[in-house]
């Protein structure tokens, strides 16, 4: 089912937002400083081409530890990203989502656009994985949180 939805998504507009992500990535690569943002753009652009069956998760949740993108530098990077590019890509996804929601058959596509709009606001520290992997990572993180809470009692 994901393959069919991804095909329909791609030909009915996903290609445009994926290309917008890649354009943003190319613009980021024009400066040395923008390379981390450019890398994130290409990863999420690929996700934007074929979003069904995949999910974006925090690398901290996935690996169980912080890295440079999930700590303070990642937060700073997301603030800079939000100001210069994130808001514009998010607006693009919201506009596409509204267009999809107008028709009943487009509702699943609108939901995907809203997910991508959320990712567009703060992509640093995120990675794209299969839904099963994302679910397992969230479950493991929840178990660790419960374990820490119990040890404090």
Secondary structure, DSSP 8 states (H G I E B T S, - for coil): -HHHHHHHHIIIIIHHHHHHHHHHHHHHHTSSTTHHHHHHHHHHHHHHHS-TTEEEEEHHHHHSS--TTTSHHHHHHHHHHIIIIIHHHHHHHHHHHHHHHTSSTTHHHHHHHHHHHHHHH--TTEEEEEHHHHHHHHHHHHHHHHHHHHHH-
